[in-house]
Amino acid sequence: MYSEKDKNQIDLAEKLAKEQNFAGALAIYRQLSTDCLAQFSYWQAKTYGKVLRKTGNLEEAITYFENLEAQKPLDKYTLSEFAWCLYEAVIKPAEKVDERVLFAMNKIVSLCIQEQYSPYAKAVLQFMALLMKQANP
C-alpha cells in the first residue's frame, strides 16, 4: 500500500477533482509514483482517469486504463470513464471510419451499456454519422 504522505496527496487530489480544479488535481497526481497510481482503488482510478480526460490528456488516460485493465478487471465506474476517454479521443474527432475508429467503437460497446451517463449512445450515433458520410463502395 502507499504511504501516509501519498494518501494525503491522493485525498487532496480527489478533493480538487470534486471541486472541478482538474489542473490542480493533475499536478498532484503527476507527483505520485507509478507504483502508487497502479495501487489505486477503482474509485481513485476513475477519478484519475477523469482528471486526465478533463485536462485533455486523452491518450495518457487511455494508456492508463489499458494498463490497469491488463492488471485487473475494471469495475463499472472505471469502464465508463475508459469509454468516455475513447469516445473523446477517437470517435468524436474522427472524420472517417478507419481501423482506430473501429477498434474504439468495439471497445466502447464492450465496455459499457446504454445508460444516462455513458458515452454509448453518443458513440453509436457519431459512428453512424461517419458511416453515412462515406461513399458506398
DSSP file with accessible surface (Angstrom, degrees, kcal/mol):
  #  RESIDUE AA STRUCTURE BP1 BP2  ACC     N-H-->O    O-->H-N    N-H-->O    O-->H-N    TCO  KAPPA ALPHA  PHI   PSI    X-CA   Y-CA   Z-CA
    1    1 A M              0   0  175      0, 0.0     2,-0.1     0, 0.0    35,-0.0   0.000 360.0 360.0 360.0 170.8    0.0    0.0    0.0
    2    2 A Y        -     0   0   33      1,-0.1     5,-0.0    37,-0.1    34,-0.0  -0.448 360.0 -95.7 -91.7 165.2    1.1    3.6   -0.2
    3    3 A S     >  -     0   0   61     -2,-0.1     4,-2.4     1,-0.1     5,-0.1  -0.138  33.4-105.9 -73.3 170.3    2.5    5.8    2.5
    4    4 A E  H  > S+     0   0  134      1,-0.2     4,-2.4     2,-0.2     5,-0.2   0.884 122.2  53.8 -63.5 -37.5    0.6    8.3    4.7
    5    5 A K  H  > S+     0   0  155      2,-0.2     4,-2.1     1,-0.2    -1,-0.2   0.929 109.6  47.4 -63.5 -44.8    2.0   11.2    2.7
    6    6 A D  H  > S+     0   0   38      2,-0.2     4,-2.8     1,-0.2    -2,-0.2   0.904 110.0  53.5 -62.5 -40.8    0.8    9.6   -0.6
    7    7 A K  H  X S+     0   0   82     -4,-2.4     4,-2.7     1,-0.2    -2,-0.2   0.920 108.9  48.8 -60.6 -42.9   -2.6    9.0    1.0
    8    8 A N  H  X S+     0   0   86     -4,-2.4     4,-2.2     1,-0.2    -1,-0.2   0.898 111.9  49.2 -64.2 -40.0   -2.9   12.7    1.9
    9    9 A Q  H  X S+     0   0   46     -4,-2.1     4,-2.6     2,-0.2    -2,-0.2   0.903 111.3  49.3 -64.3 -42.4   -1.8   13.7   -1.6
   10   10 A I  H  X S+     0   0    0     -4,-2.8     4,-2.7     2,-0.2    -2,-0.2   0.923 110.6  50.3 -63.4 -44.3   -4.4   11.4   -3.1
   11   11 A D  H  X S+     0   0   64     -4,-2.7     4,-2.1     2,-0.2    -2,-0.2   0.907 111.9  48.1 -60.1 -41.5   -7.1   12.8   -0.8
   12   12 A L  H  X S+     0   0   72     -4,-2.2     4,-2.6     2,-0.2    -2,-0.2   0.924 111.3  50.0 -65.9 -42.4   -6.2   16.3   -1.8
   13   13 A A  H  X S+     0   0    0     -4,-2.6     4,-2.5     1,-0.2    -2,-0.2   0.917 111.1  49.2 -62.9 -41.1   -6.2   15.4   -5.5
   14   14 A E  H  X S+     0   0   41     -4,-2.7     4,-2.3     2,-0.2    -1,-0.2   0.893 110.3  51.2 -65.2 -38.3   -9.7   13.8   -5.2
   15   15 A K  H  X S+     0   0  118     -4,-2.1     4,-1.8     2,-0.2    -2,-0.2   0.932 111.1  47.7 -64.0 -45.1  -10.9   16.9   -3.3
   16   16 A L  H  <>S+     0   0   26     -4,-2.6     5,-3.1     1,-0.2    -2,-0.2   0.907 111.3  50.8 -63.0 -40.3   -9.6   19.2   -6.1
   17   17 A A  H ><5S+     0   0   10     -4,-2.5     3,-1.6     3,-0.2    -1,-0.2   0.907 107.9  52.6 -64.0 -39.9  -11.2   17.0   -8.7
   18   18 A K  H 3<5S+     0   0  186     -4,-2.3    -1,-0.2     1,-0.3    -2,-0.2   0.864 109.0  49.8 -63.2 -34.4  -14.5   17.1   -6.9
   19   19 A E  T 3<5S-     0   0  111     -4,-1.8    -1,-0.3    -5,-0.2    -2,-0.2   0.362 120.4-114.8 -82.9   3.9  -14.3   20.9   -6.9
   20   20 A Q  T < 5S+     0   0  147     -3,-1.6     2,-1.2     1,-0.2    -3,-0.2   0.733  74.2 137.0  64.5  28.4  -13.5   20.7  -10.7
   21   21 A N     >< +     0   0   72     -5,-3.1     4,-2.1     1,-0.2    -1,-0.2  -0.659  21.0 162.2 -95.1  73.3  -10.0   22.0  -10.3
   22   22 A F  H  >  +     0   0   29     -2,-1.2     4,-2.6     1,-0.2    -1,-0.2   0.850  66.5  54.8 -69.4 -34.2   -8.7   19.4  -12.7
   23   23 A A  H  > S+     0   0   71     -3,-0.2     4,-2.0     2,-0.2    -1,-0.2   0.919 110.4  46.5 -65.6 -42.3   -5.4   21.1  -13.4
   24   24 A G  H  > S+     0   0   20      2,-0.2     4,-1.6     1,-0.2    -2,-0.2   0.908 113.0  49.6 -65.1 -41.1   -4.5   21.3   -9.7
   25   25 A A  H  X S+     0   0    0     -4,-2.1     4,-2.6     1,-0.2    -2,-0.2   0.917 109.3  52.2 -64.5 -41.1   -5.5   17.6   -9.2
   26   26 A L  H  X S+     0   0   17     -4,-2.6     4,-2.6     1,-0.2    -1,-0.2   0.894 104.3  56.5 -63.9 -38.7   -3.4   16.6  -12.2
   27   27 A A  H  X S+     0   0   53     -4,-2.0     4,-0.8     1,-0.2    -1,-0.2   0.906 110.7  44.7 -59.8 -38.9   -0.3   18.4  -10.7
   28   28 A I  H >X S+     0   0   16     -4,-1.6     3,-1.0     1,-0.2     4,-0.8   0.929 111.8  51.3 -70.9 -44.8   -0.7   16.3   -7.6
   29   29 A Y  H >< S+     0   0    0     -4,-2.6     3,-0.9     1,-0.3    -2,-0.2   0.876 104.7  58.2 -59.3 -36.5   -1.3   13.1   -9.4
   30   30 A R  H 3< S+     0   0  116     -4,-2.6    -1,-0.3     1,-0.2    -2,-0.2   0.768 101.3  56.4 -65.3 -25.9    1.9   13.7  -11.5
   31   31 A Q  H << S+     0   0  138     -3,-1.0    -1,-0.2    -4,-0.8    -2,-0.2   0.699  90.3  92.1 -78.3 -20.0    3.9   13.9   -8.3
   32   32 A L  S << S-     0   0   15     -3,-0.9     2,-0.0    -4,-0.8   -26,-0.0  -0.434  84.2-107.2 -75.2 151.8    2.8   10.4   -7.2
   33   33 A S     >  -     0   0   61     -2,-0.1     4,-2.1     1,-0.1     5,-0.2  -0.288  22.8-114.5 -75.1 160.6    4.9    7.4   -8.2
   34   34 A T  H  > S+     0   0  116      1,-0.2     4,-1.9     2,-0.2     5,-0.1   0.884 118.3  55.0 -60.9 -38.9    3.9    4.9  -10.9
   35   35 A D  H  > S+     0   0  116      1,-0.2     4,-0.9     2,-0.2    -1,-0.2   0.894 106.7  50.6 -61.8 -39.7    3.6    2.2   -8.2
   36   36 A C  H >4 S+     0   0    2      1,-0.2     3,-0.8     2,-0.2     4,-0.2   0.927 109.2  50.4 -65.3 -43.1    1.2    4.4   -6.3
   37   37 A L  H >< S+     0   0   22     -4,-2.1     3,-1.1     1,-0.2    -1,-0.2   0.864 107.4  54.8 -63.4 -34.3   -1.0    5.0   -9.3
   38   38 A A  H 3< S+     0   0   33     -4,-1.9    -1,-0.2     1,-0.2    -2,-0.2   0.736 104.3  55.4 -72.2 -20.5   -1.1    1.3  -10.0
   39   39 A Q  T << S+     0   0   81     -4,-0.9    -1,-0.2    -3,-0.8    -2,-0.2   0.377  79.6 129.6 -94.5   5.0   -2.4    0.6   -6.5
   40   40 A F    <   -     0   0    0     -3,-1.1    -3,-0.0    -4,-0.2     2,-0.0  -0.214  61.2-116.9 -58.8 147.7   -5.4    2.9   -6.7
   41   41 A S     >  -     0   0   56      1,-0.1     4,-2.7     4,-0.0     5,-0.2  -0.270  38.1 -97.3 -69.8 170.0   -8.8    1.7   -5.8
   42   42 A Y  H  > S+     0   0   76      1,-0.2     4,-2.4     2,-0.2     5,-0.2   0.915 126.4  49.2 -59.5 -41.9  -11.4    1.6   -8.6
   43   43 A W  H  > S+     0   0  134      1,-0.2     4,-2.4     2,-0.2    -1,-0.2   0.915 111.9  48.0 -65.9 -41.2  -12.9    4.9   -7.5
   44   44 A Q  H  > S+     0   0   16      2,-0.2     4,-2.6     1,-0.2    -1,-0.2   0.902 111.6  50.8 -65.3 -39.6   -9.4    6.6   -7.3
   45   45 A A  H  X S+     0   0    0     -4,-2.7     4,-2.6     2,-0.2    -2,-0.2   0.910 110.0  50.0 -64.4 -41.0   -8.5    5.1  -10.7
   46   46 A K  H  X S+     0   0   32     -4,-2.4     4,-2.6    -5,-0.2    -2,-0.2   0.934 111.5  48.6 -62.3 -44.5  -11.8    6.5  -12.2
   47   47 A T  H  X S+     0   0   14     -4,-2.4     4,-2.5     2,-0.2    -2,-0.2   0.923 111.3  49.4 -63.9 -42.3  -11.1    9.9  -10.7
   48   48 A Y  H  X S+     0   0    9     -4,-2.6     4,-2.5     1,-0.2    -1,-0.2   0.936 111.9  48.6 -62.5 -44.6   -7.5    9.9  -12.0
   49   49 A G  H  X S+     0   0    0     -4,-2.6     4,-2.5     1,-0.2    -2,-0.2   0.901 110.8  50.9 -61.5 -40.0   -8.8    9.0  -15.5
   50   50 A K  H  X S+     0   0   67     -4,-2.6     4,-3.1     2,-0.2    -1,-0.2   0.911 108.9  51.3 -64.4 -41.4  -11.4   11.7  -15.3
   51   51 A V  H  X S+     0   0    0     -4,-2.5     4,-1.5     2,-0.2     6,-0.2   0.930 111.0  48.2 -61.5 -44.3   -8.8   14.3  -14.4
   52   52 A L  H  <>S+     0   0    0     -4,-2.5     5,-2.6     1,-0.2    -2,-0.2   0.926 114.3  46.8 -61.2 -42.7   -6.7   13.2  -17.3
   53   53 A R  H ><5S+     0   0   24     -4,-2.5     3,-1.6     1,-0.2    -2,-0.2   0.939 111.4  49.8 -65.3 -45.9   -9.7   13.4  -19.6
   54   54 A K  H 3<5S+     0   0  106     -4,-3.1    -1,-0.2     1,-0.3    -2,-0.2   0.734 110.3  51.0 -69.0 -22.1  -10.8   16.8  -18.4
   55   55 A T  T 3<5S-     0   0   45     -4,-1.5    -1,-0.3    -5,-0.2    -2,-0.2   0.347 120.7-106.9 -95.1   5.0   -7.3   18.3  -18.8
   56   56 A G  T < 5S+     0   0   54     -3,-1.6     2,-1.1    -4,-0.2     3,-0.3   0.569  81.5 128.6  85.5  10.5   -7.1   17.0  -22.4
   57   57 A N     >< +     0   0   48     -5,-2.6     4,-2.1    -6,-0.2     5,-0.1  -0.422  23.0 147.9 -93.6  59.7   -4.6   14.2  -21.7
   58   58 A L  H  >  +     0   0   32     -2,-1.1     4,-2.6     1,-0.2    -1,-0.2   0.895  66.0  49.7 -67.1 -43.4   -6.8   11.6  -23.5
   59   59 A E  H  > S+     0   0   92     -3,-0.3     4,-2.5     1,-0.2    -1,-0.2   0.902 111.6  50.1 -64.9 -38.1   -4.1    9.4  -24.9
   60   60 A E  H  > S+     0   0   65      2,-0.2     4,-2.5     1,-0.2    -1,-0.2   0.904 110.8  50.2 -65.1 -39.5   -2.4    9.2  -21.5
   61   61 A A  H  X S+     0   0    0     -4,-2.1     4,-2.7     2,-0.2     5,-0.2   0.921 110.2  49.6 -64.9 -42.6   -5.8    8.3  -19.9
   62   62 A I  H  X S+     0   0    7     -4,-2.6     4,-2.6     1,-0.2    -2,-0.2   0.936 112.0  48.1 -62.1 -45.2   -6.4    5.5  -22.5
   63   63 A T  H  X S+     0   0   67     -4,-2.5     4,-2.5     2,-0.2     5,-0.2   0.917 110.9  51.9 -61.1 -41.9   -2.9    4.1  -21.9
   64   64 A Y  H  X S+     0   0   26     -4,-2.5     4,-2.5     1,-0.2    -2,-0.2   0.944 112.4  44.6 -60.1 -48.0   -3.5    4.2  -18.1
   65   65 A F  H  X S+     0   0    0     -4,-2.7     4,-2.8     2,-0.2    -1,-0.2   0.873 111.7  52.7 -67.4 -36.1   -6.9    2.4  -18.4
   66   66 A E  H  X S+     0   0   73     -4,-2.6     4,-1.6    -5,-0.2    -1,-0.2   0.925 112.1  45.7 -63.7 -43.2   -5.4   -0.2  -20.8
   67   67 A N  H  X S+     0   0   90     -4,-2.5     4,-1.0     2,-0.2    -2,-0.2   0.906 113.9  48.9 -64.8 -41.3   -2.5   -0.9  -18.4
   68   68 A L  H >X S+     0   0    4     -4,-2.5     4,-2.2    -5,-0.2     3,-0.6   0.917 109.3  52.5 -64.4 -41.4   -5.0   -1.1  -15.5
   69   69 A E  H 3< S+     0   0   63     -4,-2.8    -1,-0.2     1,-0.3    -2,-0.2   0.837 105.1  55.7 -64.3 -32.4   -7.2   -3.4  -17.4
   70   70 A A  H 3< S+     0   0   89     -4,-1.6    -1,-0.3     1,-0.2    -2,-0.2   0.796 111.7  44.4 -69.6 -27.1   -4.3   -5.7  -18.1
   71   71 A Q  H << S-     0   0  120     -4,-1.0    -2,-0.2    -3,-0.6    -1,-0.2   0.841 130.0  -9.2 -85.8 -38.6   -3.6   -6.0  -14.3
   72   72 A K  S  < S-     0   0   61     -4,-2.2    -1,-0.3    -5,-0.1     2,-0.1  -0.988  80.9 -85.1-156.9 155.7   -7.2   -6.5  -13.1
   73   73 A P        -     0   0  105      0, 0.0     2,-0.2     0, 0.0    -3,-0.1  -0.395  48.5-123.9 -64.7 141.9  -10.8   -6.4  -14.3
   74   74 A L        -     0   0   21      1,-0.1     2,-0.1    -2,-0.1   -32,-0.0  -0.553  18.0-129.4 -85.9 153.3  -12.2   -2.9  -14.3
   75   75 A D     >  -     0   0   40     -2,-0.2     4,-2.7     1,-0.1     5,-0.2  -0.361  36.7 -89.8 -92.6 179.1  -15.5   -2.1  -12.5
   76   76 A K  H  > S+     0   0  140      1,-0.2     4,-1.8     2,-0.2     5,-0.1   0.816 124.3  51.5 -64.3 -28.5  -18.4   -0.2  -14.0
   77   77 A Y  H  > S+     0   0  104      2,-0.2     4,-1.9     1,-0.2    -1,-0.2   0.926 113.7  41.4 -75.5 -44.0  -17.1    3.2  -13.0
   78   78 A T  H  > S+     0   0    0      2,-0.2     4,-2.5     1,-0.2    -2,-0.2   0.872 113.6  55.0 -70.4 -34.5  -13.7    2.8  -14.5
   79   79 A L  H  X S+     0   0   39     -4,-2.7     4,-2.5     2,-0.2    -2,-0.2   0.928 108.6  48.1 -61.9 -43.8  -15.2    1.1  -17.5
   80   80 A S  H  X S+     0   0   20     -4,-1.8     4,-2.3    -5,-0.2    -1,-0.2   0.916 112.4  47.8 -63.8 -43.0  -17.4    4.1  -18.1
   81   81 A E  H  X S+     0   0    8     -4,-1.9     4,-2.1     2,-0.2    -1,-0.2   0.904 111.0  51.8 -65.7 -40.1  -14.6    6.6  -17.7
   82   82 A F  H  X S+     0   0    0     -4,-2.5     4,-2.3     1,-0.2    -2,-0.2   0.932 109.6  50.4 -59.6 -44.2  -12.4    4.5  -20.1
   83   83 A A  H  X S+     0   0    0     -4,-2.5     4,-2.6     1,-0.2    -2,-0.2   0.907 108.2  52.1 -63.4 -40.4  -15.2    4.5  -22.6
   84   84 A W  H  X S+     0   0   43     -4,-2.3     4,-2.7     2,-0.2     5,-0.2   0.906 108.5  51.5 -62.1 -40.3  -15.6    8.3  -22.3
   85   85 A C  H  X S+     0   0    0     -4,-2.1     4,-2.3     1,-0.2     5,-0.3   0.928 111.1  47.4 -62.1 -44.4  -11.8    8.7  -23.0
   86   86 A L  H  X>S+     0   0    4     -4,-2.3     4,-2.5     2,-0.2     5,-1.2   0.917 112.4  50.1 -62.9 -42.8  -12.1    6.5  -26.1
   87   87 A Y  I  <>S+     0   0   15     -4,-2.6     5,-3.1     1,-0.2    -2,-0.2   0.953 115.5  41.3 -60.5 -50.3  -15.1    8.5  -27.3
   88   88 A E  I  <5S+     0   0   54     -4,-2.7    -1,-0.2     1,-0.2    -2,-0.2   0.833 121.2  41.5 -70.9 -31.2  -13.5   11.9  -26.8
   89   89 A A  I  <5S+     0   0   13     -4,-2.3    -1,-0.2    -5,-0.2    -2,-0.2   0.839 133.8   9.0 -84.7 -34.2  -10.1   10.9  -28.2
   90   90 A V  I  X5S+     0   0   10     -4,-2.5     4,-0.6    -5,-0.3    -3,-0.2   0.818 127.0  39.5-116.5 -53.3  -11.1    8.7  -31.2
   91   91 A I  I >4<S+     0   0    0     -5,-1.2     3,-0.9     2,-0.2    -3,-0.2   0.953 111.5  51.5 -73.0 -50.5  -14.8    8.8  -32.1
   92   92 A K  T 34<S+     0   0  117     -5,-3.1    -1,-0.2     1,-0.2    -4,-0.1   0.906 116.2  38.1 -58.8 -46.7  -15.7   12.4  -31.6
   93   93 A P  T 34 S+     0   0   79      0, 0.0    -1,-0.2     0, 0.0    -2,-0.2   0.568  90.1 120.1 -83.9  -3.7  -12.9   14.0  -33.7
   94   94 A A    <<  -     0   0   17     -3,-0.9     3,-0.1    -4,-0.6    -4,-0.0  -0.272  39.8-174.1 -65.4 142.3  -13.0   11.3  -36.4
   95   95 A E  S    S+     0   0  159      1,-0.3     2,-0.3    35,-0.0    -1,-0.1   0.532  72.2  13.2-108.5 -15.3  -13.7   12.4  -39.9
   96   96 A K  S    S-     0   0  122     38,-0.0     2,-0.6    37,-0.0    -1,-0.3  -0.978  86.0 -93.1-153.6 162.4  -13.9    8.9  -41.4
   97   97 A V        +     0   0   23     -2,-0.3     2,-0.2    33,-0.3    -6,-0.0  -0.685  56.3 152.8 -81.3 121.4  -14.1    5.3  -40.3
   98   98 A D     >  -     0   0   66     -2,-0.6     4,-2.4     1,-0.0     5,-0.2  -0.746  60.4 -79.5-133.7-173.0  -10.7    3.7  -40.1
   99   99 A E  H  > S+     0   0  172     -2,-0.2     4,-2.5     1,-0.2     5,-0.2   0.888 127.1  50.2 -60.1 -42.6   -9.1    1.0  -38.1
  100  100 A R  H  > S+     0   0  112      2,-0.2     4,-2.6     1,-0.2    -1,-0.2   0.900 110.7  49.5 -66.0 -39.4   -8.7    3.1  -34.9
  101  101 A V  H  > S+     0   0    3      2,-0.2     4,-2.9     1,-0.2     5,-0.2   0.925 111.4  49.2 -65.8 -42.9  -12.3    4.2  -35.0
  102  102 A L  H  X S+     0   0   80     -4,-2.4     4,-2.5     2,-0.2     5,-0.2   0.919 112.0  48.5 -62.4 -43.4  -13.5    0.6  -35.4
  103  103 A F  H  X S+     0   0  111     -4,-2.5     4,-2.4    -5,-0.2    -2,-0.2   0.944 113.9  46.3 -60.7 -48.0  -11.3   -0.6  -32.5
  104  104 A A  H  X S+     0   0    1     -4,-2.6     4,-2.8     1,-0.2    -2,-0.2   0.909 112.3  50.6 -63.5 -41.0  -12.6    2.3  -30.3
  105  105 A M  H  X S+     0   0   12     -4,-2.9     4,-2.5     1,-0.2    -1,-0.2   0.931 111.6  47.0 -64.1 -45.5  -16.2    1.7  -31.2
  106  106 A N  H  X S+     0   0  112     -4,-2.5     4,-1.9    -5,-0.2    -1,-0.2   0.896 113.4  49.6 -61.2 -40.3  -15.9   -2.1  -30.5
  107  107 A K  H  X S+     0   0   39     -4,-2.4     4,-2.0    -5,-0.2    -2,-0.2   0.929 110.4  49.4 -66.5 -42.9  -14.2   -1.3  -27.2
  108  108 A I  H  X S+     0   0    0     -4,-2.8     4,-2.0     1,-0.2    -2,-0.2   0.932 110.9  49.8 -61.8 -45.4  -16.9    1.2  -26.2
  109  109 A V  H  < S+     0   0   61     -4,-2.5    -1,-0.2     1,-0.2    -2,-0.2   0.878 115.2  44.0 -63.2 -35.2  -19.7   -1.2  -27.0
  110  110 A S  H  < S+     0   0   90     -4,-1.9    -1,-0.2    -5,-0.2    -2,-0.2   0.767 113.5  52.1 -81.3 -22.4  -18.0   -3.9  -24.9
  111  111 A L  H  < S+     0   0   13     -4,-2.0     2,-0.3    -5,-0.1    -2,-0.2   0.840 115.1  16.5 -82.2 -37.1  -17.1   -1.6  -22.0
  112  112 A C     <  -     0   0   15     -4,-2.0     2,-0.3    -5,-0.2    -1,-0.1  -0.875  62.9-128.9-138.0 167.9  -20.4    0.0  -21.2
  113  113 A I        -     0   0  118     -2,-0.3     2,-0.7    -3,-0.0     7,-0.4  -0.696  46.1 -83.5-110.0 167.3  -24.1   -0.3  -21.7
  114  114 A Q  S    S+     0   0  141     -2,-0.3     2,-0.3     6,-0.1     3,-0.0  -0.596  72.1 134.5 -75.0 114.0  -26.5    2.4  -22.8
  115  115 A E    >   -     0   0  102     -2,-0.7     3,-1.4     3,-0.1     6,-0.3  -0.939  68.6 -86.0-150.5 175.2  -27.4    4.4  -19.8
  116  116 A Q  T 3  S+     0   0  159     -2,-0.3    -2,-0.0     1,-0.3    -1,-0.0   0.841 122.2  35.0 -57.4 -39.0  -27.8    8.1  -18.9
  117  117 A Y  T 3  S+     0   0  165      2,-0.0    -1,-0.3    -3,-0.0    -3,-0.1   0.208  97.6  95.6-107.0  17.4  -24.1    8.7  -18.0
  118  118 A S  S <  S-     0   0   10     -3,-1.4     3,-0.4     1,-0.1     4,-0.4  -0.740  72.0-131.7-105.4 158.1  -22.3    6.5  -20.6
  119  119 A P  S  > S+     0   0    0      0, 0.0     4,-2.9     0, 0.0     5,-0.3   0.395  79.2 106.3 -83.8   4.3  -20.9    7.5  -24.0
  120  120 A Y  H  > S+     0   0   61     -7,-0.4     4,-2.5     1,-0.2     5,-0.2   0.927  80.8  39.5 -51.8 -58.0  -22.6    4.5  -25.6
  121  121 A A  H  > S+     0   0   38     -3,-0.4     4,-2.7    -6,-0.3     5,-0.2   0.920 116.8  50.3 -63.9 -43.3  -25.4    6.4  -27.4
  122  122 A K  H  > S+     0   0  114     -4,-0.4     4,-2.5     1,-0.2    -1,-0.2   0.910 112.0  48.3 -61.0 -41.9  -23.2    9.3  -28.4
  123  123 A A  H  X S+     0   0    0     -4,-2.9     4,-2.6     2,-0.2    -2,-0.2   0.926 112.1  48.1 -65.4 -44.2  -20.6    6.9  -29.8
  124  124 A V  H  X S+     0   0   41     -4,-2.5     4,-2.6    -5,-0.3    -2,-0.2   0.933 114.0  46.5 -63.0 -45.2  -23.1    4.9  -31.8
  125  125 A L  H  X S+     0   0  115     -4,-2.7     4,-2.2     2,-0.2    -1,-0.2   0.910 113.5  48.3 -65.4 -41.3  -24.7    8.0  -33.3
  126  126 A Q  H  X S+     0   0   57     -4,-2.5     4,-2.2    -5,-0.2    -1,-0.2   0.913 111.8  50.5 -64.0 -41.0  -21.4    9.5  -34.1
  127  127 A F  H  X S+     0   0   35     -4,-2.6     4,-2.4     2,-0.2    -2,-0.2   0.918 109.5  50.5 -63.8 -42.1  -20.3    6.3  -35.7
  128  128 A M  H  X S+     0   0   93     -4,-2.6     4,-2.2     1,-0.2    -1,-0.2   0.907 108.9  51.9 -63.3 -39.9  -23.5    6.1  -37.8
  129  129 A A  H  X S+     0   0   45     -4,-2.2     4,-1.5     1,-0.2    -1,-0.2   0.904 109.3  50.3 -62.9 -39.6  -22.9    9.7  -39.0
  130  130 A L  H  X S+     0   0    1     -4,-2.2     4,-1.2     1,-0.2   -33,-0.3   0.907 109.8  50.4 -64.2 -41.6  -19.4    8.7  -40.0
  131  131 A L  H  < S+     0   0   82     -4,-2.4     3,-0.3     1,-0.2    -2,-0.2   0.889 109.2  51.0 -64.2 -37.8  -20.7    5.7  -41.9
  132  132 A M  H  < S+     0   0  156     -4,-2.2    -1,-0.2     1,-0.2    -2,-0.2   0.792 105.2  57.4 -72.4 -25.5  -23.3    7.9  -43.7
  133  133 A K  H  < S+     0   0  142     -4,-1.5    -1,-0.2    -5,-0.2    -2,-0.2   0.817  92.3  84.6 -71.3 -31.8  -20.6   10.4  -44.8
  134  134 A Q  S  < S-     0   0   81     -4,-1.2     2,-0.1    -3,-0.3   -38,-0.0  -0.435  89.0-107.0 -76.9 146.6  -18.5    7.8  -46.6
  135  135 A A        -     0   0   94     -2,-0.1    -1,-0.1     1,-0.1    -2,-0.1  -0.427  35.6-110.8 -68.9 144.8  -19.3    6.8  -50.1
  136  136 A N              0   0  158      1,-0.2    -1,-0.1    -2,-0.1    -4,-0.0  -0.664 360.0 360.0 -78.4 116.7  -20.9    3.4  -50.5
  137  137 A P              0   0  161      0, 0.0    -1,-0.2     0, 0.0    -2,-0.0   0.423 360.0 360.0 -72.7 360.0  -18.3    1.1  -52.2
